[in-house]
Amino acid sequence: MKRHIVCIASEQKGNEFLEECHNADWRVTLVTRKKLLDEPWAWTALNDVKTVEDNAGIDDYVRAVTNIAGERRIDRVVGLDEFDVVTAARTREHLQLGGMTYSHVVRFRDKYAMRNIASEGGIACPEYICPLKPDDINAFLDRVPAPWIVKPRHEVSAFGIRKCETREEVWGVLNDLDNRNNWRDHPSQFLIERFVEGDVFHVDSVVSGGKVIGAGVSQYGKPPFSITHYGGVFTTSIVEYGSKERKELEKLNRRLMKAFKYESGVTHGEFLQSREDGEFYLLEVACRVGGAYIANVLEHACGYNLWREWAKLSMADEEHPYEPPKIRKEYAGVALALAKEDHPDTSHYTDPEIVYRVNKPKHVGLIFHSPKRERVLELLDTYTQRISDDFLAVAPAKERYDD
């Protein structure tokens, strides 16, 4: 009988993961929202699809997978999106399947836990406090210089972050949250943190046997906070091999994986380099593939796809051990933005280094590949302006991640 993997996806992503499982002769079942059935899934890789309501919560997904288990043995359950990793952990515990437990996964979701674990592991974080006692909050605001940010513990990227210049603004945000009178917006669900000005890097890892097998080190153009709140063209590109920054970030990432006791899978970690002191500070780390076509950038630069490696790791066992990829050292980058048009036409962009064009409604995006980093940076600079002139639309920042 074929081994059986169930993939939970509350967003349309992870086709390469599904394909890799299918190619390994696994039975592949997708559990997703009803409204996503018209999305371009890798249908030829799927043996079955089960749906939940569009507003389904964790319990609804757990029940759906449990019903599948009543019909056919399940060997693996994997969550493909940021929020799905928690759902998958709950499901595995309910069905008593192997894999990361909920308490282990939550350290990659809860920024308070994330900060505490990293700090105990000797990894620097911006000064932070969970707003519980007023006296402690005021003492923090006295000790840590402005500006500060108030950020959700459980959201992704820059969603829901407020930047505050005065203590009155901080208290205004906390009081507003408290007055909403619901648990999701309770002040204890947030952190107050020192705002550090600087450049943001991300490290995207493949981890096997507790060791980092491969790591792509990249740098954002504008920080995600700036893009989310003020708009513009999102860019990221591979950092120079052998550079001081890369070596330091690779070392920090290895220490981070050890502190988090992460054994197998992929991770997306973000670090900020302070313009004031040059130090690197952890912003966040997640146990899933990074968004914004980062996996595609790494595939063109380094020769392996994070989704496919994650699938191989998920299916690995003693009889079918994981085999690390061969890694090359070239350069790539992506320029991505919201577009004014439903289906923007980029056919007039003809540089030979363009190796991928984003095909998504209301989005325009290009991936560039070259053996030379300088050429990738030059193209990102040029196309940031061209995309801005030709297509750019700006949407108001969301307070939280939803549809």
Phi, psi and omega per residue, in radians:
M1 nan 2.398 3.121
K2 -1.090 2.480 2.967
R3 -1.202 2.675 -2.923
H4 -2.240 2.156 3.077
I5 -2.030 2.349 3.073
V6 -1.895 2.184 -3.114
C7 -1.930 2.134 3.113
I8 -1.683 2.222 -3.109
A9 -2.476 1.890 3.084
S10 -1.532 -0.075 3.012
E11 -2.319 2.744 -3.136
Q12 -1.404 1.817 3.110
K13 -2.894 2.887 3.014
G14 1.558 0.398 3.132
N15 -1.010 -0.668 3.136
E16 -1.113 -0.616 3.076
F17 -1.069 -0.860 -3.136
L18 -1.057 -0.764 -3.128
E19 -1.103 -0.714 -3.121
E20 -1.121 -0.696 3.096
C21 -1.141 -0.741 3.110
H22 -1.096 -0.752 -3.126
N23 -1.129 -0.448 3.100
A24 -1.501 0.136 3.085
D25 1.197 0.595 2.978
W26 -1.608 2.650 2.938
R27 -1.381 2.261 -3.033
V28 -2.067 2.119 3.063
T29 -2.027 2.285 3.097
L30 -1.824 2.319 3.020
V31 -2.037 2.057 -3.052
T32 -2.569 3.100 -3.135
R33 -1.344 2.618 -3.130
K34 -1.000 -0.684 -3.060
K35 -1.212 -0.189 -3.115
L36 -1.659 0.071 -3.094
L37 -1.162 -0.401 3.127
D38 -1.566 0.026 -3.129
E39 -1.337 2.795 -3.072
P40 -1.384 1.189 3.053
W41 -1.229 2.812 3.045
A42 -1.390 1.327 -2.974
W43 -1.053 -0.596 -3.111
T44 -1.215 -0.239 3.119
A45 -1.610 -0.119 -3.035
L46 -1.792 2.339 3.026
N47 -1.603 -0.460 -3.111
D48 -2.768 2.652 3.069
V49 -2.328 2.253 3.040
K50 -2.063 2.534 -3.095
T51 -2.064 2.700 2.961
V52 -2.132 2.904 3.106
E53 -1.114 2.740 -3.078
D54 -1.092 -0.491 3.136
N55 -1.749 0.379 -3.077
A56 -1.061 2.478 3.050
G57 -1.768 -3.064 -3.096
I58 -0.988 -0.806 -3.095
D59 -1.052 -0.590 3.137
D60 -1.166 -0.703 3.088
Y61 -1.175 -0.748 3.132
V62 -1.028 -0.757 3.136
R63 -1.119 -0.736 -3.134
A64 -1.074 -0.757 3.140
V65 -1.227 -0.637 3.090
T66 -1.068 -0.677 3.087
N67 -1.113 -0.641 3.076
I68 -1.113 -0.729 -3.139
A69 -1.099 -0.445 3.084
G70 -1.260 -0.279 -3.135
E71 -1.848 -0.546 -3.039
R72 -2.686 2.433 3.127
R73 -0.997 2.420 3.072
I74 -1.974 2.291 3.119
D75 -1.739 -0.594 -3.123
R76 -2.459 2.570 2.971
V77 -2.262 2.187 -3.101
V78 -2.276 2.396 3.035
G79 -1.753 2.237 -2.981
L80 -1.590 -0.419 -3.117
D81 -1.843 2.961 -3.108
E82 -0.892 -0.857 -3.093
F83 -1.371 -0.406 -3.103
D84 -1.242 -0.423 -3.133
V85 -1.126 -0.592 3.079
V86 -1.231 -0.777 3.119
T87 -1.035 -0.763 3.137
A88 -1.104 -0.692 3.123
A89 -1.111 -0.754 3.089
R90 -1.051 -0.720 -3.132
T91 -1.149 -0.781 3.124
R92 -1.054 -0.707 3.138
E93 -1.165 -0.692 3.138
H94 -1.111 -0.710 -3.118
L95 -1.614 -0.015 -3.141
Q96 0.992 0.883 3.051
L97 -1.768 2.793 3.127
G98 -1.258 2.901 -3.140
G99 2.135 3.131 -3.100
M100 -1.120 2.402 3.092
T101 -1.394 2.912 3.116
Y102 -1.054 -0.786 -3.095
S103 -1.115 -0.503 3.093
H104 -1.349 -0.761 -3.128
V105 -1.102 -0.643 -2.999
V106 -1.139 -0.388 3.102
R107 -1.183 -0.350 3.049
F108 -1.585 -0.014 -3.117
R109 -2.002 -0.635 -3.054
D110 -1.623 1.949 -3.066
K111 -1.165 -0.387 3.063
Y112 -1.224 -0.853 3.062
A113 -1.058 -0.734 -3.134
M114 -0.992 -0.841 -3.138
R115 -1.104 -0.764 -3.089
N116 -1.125 -0.778 -3.122
I117 -1.151 -0.777 3.138
A118 -1.103 -0.776 -3.130
S119 -1.078 -0.718 3.096
E120 -1.126 -0.464 3.110
G121 -1.534 0.126 3.093
G122 1.393 0.326 3.128
I123 -1.750 2.191 -3.038
A124 -1.194 2.425 3.024
C125 -2.255 2.661 2.994
P126 -1.015 2.529 3.127
E127 -0.941 2.409 -3.011
Y128 -2.567 2.811 3.025
I129 -2.692 2.477 2.985
C130 -1.498 2.156 -3.017
P131 -1.295 1.672 3.126
L132 -1.998 -1.140 -3.098
K133 -1.680 2.263 3.136
P134 -0.950 -0.703 -3.120
D135 -1.114 -0.681 3.128
D136 -1.208 -0.630 3.113
I137 -1.121 -0.825 3.142
N138 -1.110 -0.675 3.110
A139 -1.123 -0.677 3.093
F140 -1.101 -0.782 -3.127
L141 -1.175 -0.503 3.061
D142 -1.254 -0.640 -3.013
R143 -1.480 -0.662 -3.030
V144 -1.769 2.161 -3.068
P145 -1.194 2.605 3.057
A146 -1.208 2.813 -0.022
P147 -1.396 2.876 3.078
W148 -2.156 2.832 2.987
I149 -2.144 2.522 3.001
V150 -1.881 2.063 -3.008
K151 -2.265 2.497 3.097
P152 -1.130 2.521 3.118
R153 -1.293 -0.443 -2.955
H154 -2.076 0.004 3.127
E155 -1.441 3.096 -3.116
V156 -1.975 2.715 3.065
S157 0.908 -2.324 -3.066
A158 -1.777 0.242 -3.122
F159 -1.109 2.312 3.007
G160 1.376 0.105 -3.108
I161 -1.460 2.313 3.040
R162 -2.038 2.301 3.082
K163 -1.680 2.271 -3.053
C164 -2.147 2.293 -3.128
E165 -1.643 -0.387 -3.098
T166 -2.285 2.779 3.112
R167 -1.129 -0.528 3.095
E168 -1.100 -0.662 3.091
E169 -1.140 -0.721 3.114
V170 -1.040 -0.862 -3.128
W171 -1.155 -0.567 3.077
G172 -1.093 -0.732 3.114
V173 -1.150 -0.788 -3.120
L174 -1.111 -0.724 3.132
N175 -1.167 -0.673 3.092
D176 -1.085 -0.761 3.112
L177 -1.081 -0.789 -3.103
D178 -1.113 -0.639 -3.111
N179 -1.252 -0.252 3.098
R180 -1.243 -0.347 2.985
N181 1.004 0.711 2.975
N182 -2.409 2.671 -2.983
W183 -1.158 -0.636 -3.113
R184 -1.065 -0.574 -3.102
D185 -1.772 0.166 3.105
H186 -1.062 2.438 -3.100
P187 -0.922 -0.523 -3.141
S188 -1.202 -0.184 3.075
Q189 -1.501 0.156 -3.087
F190 -2.222 2.918 2.972
L191 -2.099 2.598 2.877
I192 -1.816 2.287 -2.996
E193 -2.478 2.553 3.059
R194 -1.140 2.303 3.071
F195 -1.411 2.114 -3.131
V196 -1.895 2.135 3.100
E197 -1.419 2.314 3.121
G198 2.971 -2.942 -3.128
D199 -1.734 2.477 -3.082
V200 -1.869 2.287 3.111
F201 -2.028 2.767 3.005
H202 -2.373 2.522 3.136
V203 -2.076 2.129 -3.080
D204 -1.999 1.983 -2.901
S205 -1.941 2.656 2.864
V206 -1.960 2.135 -3.045
V207 -2.110 2.279 3.109
S208 -2.456 2.304 -3.124
G209 1.055 0.529 3.134
G210 1.358 0.061 -3.127
K211 -2.032 2.511 3.094
V212 -1.333 1.975 -3.106
I213 -1.472 -0.650 3.113
G214 -2.660 2.526 -3.123
A215 -2.516 2.135 3.005
G216 -1.596 2.210 3.133
V217 -1.922 2.134 -3.046
S218 -2.335 2.857 3.110
Q219 -2.235 2.292 3.038
Y220 -1.239 2.672 2.978
G221 -1.245 -1.513 2.966
K222 -1.463 2.533 3.087
P223 -1.045 2.559 3.119
P224 -0.926 -0.604 3.100
F225 -1.001 -0.765 -3.111
S226 -1.159 -0.759 -3.129
I227 -1.143 -0.775 -3.109
T228 -1.089 -0.709 -3.024
H229 -1.627 -0.479 -3.037
Y230 -2.134 -0.074 3.112
G231 1.420 -3.110 -3.142
G232 2.119 -2.983 -3.128
V233 -1.727 2.149 3.089
F234 -1.377 2.313 3.059
T235 -2.401 2.619 2.958
T236 -2.659 2.624 -3.089
S237 -2.661 2.748 -3.105
I238 -1.159 2.358 3.111
V239 -1.378 2.608 -3.094
E240 -0.991 2.306 3.105
Y241 -1.182 2.396 3.135
G242 1.418 -0.029 -3.129
S243 -1.267 2.793 3.133
K244 -1.064 -0.732 -3.128
E245 -1.099 -0.782 3.140
R246 -1.074 -0.841 -3.116
K247 -1.027 -0.737 -3.118
E248 -1.191 -0.711 -3.141
L249 -1.209 -0.654 3.074
E250 -1.085 -0.706 3.113
K251 -1.156 -0.797 3.113
L252 -1.060 -0.699 -3.115
N253 -1.139 -0.708 3.088
R254 -1.087 -0.727 3.104
R255 -1.147 -0.629 3.128
L256 -1.119 -0.792 3.134
M257 -1.084 -0.663 3.109
K258 -1.162 -0.762 -3.136
A259 -1.104 -0.628 -3.116
F260 -1.527 -0.020 3.122
K261 0.907 0.835 -3.101
Y262 -1.586 2.155 -3.004
E263 -1.721 -0.715 -2.989
S264 -2.736 2.314 3.108
G265 2.451 -2.769 3.094
V266 -2.117 2.740 3.113
T267 -2.438 2.705 3.023
H268 -2.247 1.887 -3.132
G269 -1.969 2.466 3.127
E270 -2.072 2.340 -3.125
F271 -2.245 2.506 3.124
L272 -1.970 2.263 3.059
Q273 -1.701 2.011 -3.075
S274 -1.172 2.341 3.060
R275 -1.305 -0.319 -3.114
E276 -1.393 -0.827 -3.055
D277 -2.122 -0.039 3.104
G278 1.327 -0.009 -3.111
E279 -1.397 2.717 3.066
F280 -1.684 2.368 3.117
Y281 -2.172 2.425 3.091
L282 -1.254 2.261 3.001
L283 -1.662 -0.916 3.107
E284 -2.923 2.853 3.061
V285 -2.517 2.437 -3.118
A286 -2.280 2.609 3.130
C287 -1.745 1.125 3.110
R288 -2.828 3.077 3.127
V289 -1.328 2.384 3.091
G290 -1.141 2.639 -3.135
G291 -1.483 -2.876 3.065
A292 1.025 0.598 3.038
Y293 1.139 0.411 3.107
I294 -1.085 -0.664 3.129
A295 -1.070 -0.651 3.138
N296 -1.222 -0.645 3.087
V297 -1.063 -0.827 -3.124
L298 -1.143 -0.626 3.138
E299 -1.079 -0.751 -3.135
H300 -1.264 -0.569 -3.098
A301 -1.481 -0.693 -2.935
C302 -1.993 -0.198 3.025
G303 1.558 0.109 3.069
Y304 -2.374 2.691 -3.102
N305 -1.911 2.192 -3.078
L306 -1.053 -0.661 3.126
W307 -1.093 -0.766 -3.102
R308 -1.209 -0.681 3.102
E309 -1.149 -0.678 3.101
W310 -1.080 -0.739 3.112
A311 -1.085 -0.784 3.135
K312 -1.069 -0.733 3.109
L313 -1.127 -0.671 -3.125
S314 -1.167 -0.546 -3.110
M315 -1.582 -0.218 -3.017
A316 -1.149 2.535 2.994
D317 -2.672 -2.989 -3.080
E318 -1.103 -0.614 3.141
E319 -1.382 -0.435 -3.121
H320 -2.266 1.278 -3.078
P321 -1.168 2.676 3.115
Y322 -1.264 2.344 3.078
E323 -1.935 2.041 -3.097
P324 -1.073 2.658 -3.131
P325 -1.379 2.775 2.954
K326 -1.414 2.316 -3.017
I327 -1.973 2.273 3.034
R328 -1.902 2.867 -3.048
K329 -2.110 1.464 3.036
E330 -2.192 -2.932 -2.998
Y331 -2.242 2.573 3.080
A332 -2.723 2.853 3.111
G333 -2.787 2.820 -3.139
V334 -2.223 2.492 2.963
A335 -2.083 2.203 -2.987
L336 -2.481 2.424 -3.133
A337 -2.727 2.782 2.948
L338 -1.252 2.433 -3.094
A339 -1.956 2.611 3.096
K340 -1.217 -0.485 -3.073
E341 -1.673 2.664 3.100
D342 -1.145 -0.737 -3.104
H343 -2.338 1.419 -3.084
P344 -1.116 2.418 -3.131
D345 -1.721 1.991 -3.135
T346 -1.880 0.388 -3.086
S347 -1.132 -0.348 3.113
H348 -1.431 -0.047 3.013
Y349 -1.589 1.932 -2.905
T350 -2.165 0.173 3.139
D351 -1.035 2.385 -3.069
P352 -1.126 -0.324 -3.135
E353 -1.359 -0.116 3.085
I354 -1.293 2.014 -3.059
V355 -2.006 -0.111 -3.122
Y356 -2.740 2.355 3.077
R357 -2.094 2.200 -3.120
V358 -1.157 2.251 3.120
N359 -2.022 1.455 -3.091
K360 -2.571 2.308 -3.122
P361 -0.950 2.435 3.094
K362 1.130 0.303 3.106
H363 -2.250 2.584 2.977
V364 -2.281 2.305 -3.102
G365 -2.787 2.549 -3.125
L366 -2.396 2.461 2.987
I367 -1.943 2.337 -3.135
F368 -1.974 2.507 3.133
H369 -2.348 2.382 3.108
S370 -2.773 2.646 3.018
P371 -1.181 -0.268 -3.060
K372 -1.975 2.216 -3.134
R373 -1.121 -0.676 -3.106
E374 -1.018 -0.645 -3.138
R375 -1.208 -0.687 3.093
V376 -1.094 -0.790 3.141
L377 -1.110 -0.674 3.102
E378 -1.081 -0.785 3.140
L379 -1.155 -0.697 3.111
L380 -1.091 -0.713 3.118
D381 -1.133 -0.778 -3.139
T382 -1.119 -0.807 -3.034
Y383 -1.406 -0.345 2.972
T384 -1.048 -0.760 3.128
Q385 -1.248 -0.746 -3.105
R386 -1.129 -0.762 3.117
I387 -1.126 -0.699 3.102
S388 -1.047 -0.778 -3.114
D389 -1.225 -0.654 -2.980
D390 -1.588 -0.600 -2.898
F391 -2.344 -0.314 -2.814
L392 -1.044 2.289 2.959
A393 -2.152 2.652 -3.128
V394 -2.124 2.191 3.090
A395 -1.865 2.556 3.106
P396 -1.095 2.526 -3.112
A397 -1.125 2.388 3.059
K398 -1.412 2.615 3.066
E399 -1.424 -0.525 3.124
R400 -2.545 2.878 -3.098
Y401 -1.500 1.958 3.047
D402 -2.773 -3.057 -3.116
D403 -1.877 nan nan
